[in-house]
Amino acid sequence: MNIVLITPQVVGSKTQIRRVQPPLGIACLAATLLEKGYDNIKIIDAAAGGYDNIVPLDPENKFIKFGLSNDQVIERI
């Protein structure tokens, strides 16, 4: 069985500091799955993987999203 755990894109204010943190939550899930005998686990961190991929979400350009696009995530899967 193949298992893919994904951290999604980040949505926020354009003025806030963009930052990503290690995906500890899904890393713990992956570790538990490994302990239970699942051995084909992949983690995709869309926020970190597409950190420089910034897309405005509104006409005033106050909100943005950044990270891998859905198509890029699908390609990695």
Order of alpha helices (4+ residues) and beta strands (2+ residues): beta-beta-alpha-beta-alpha-beta-beta-alpha
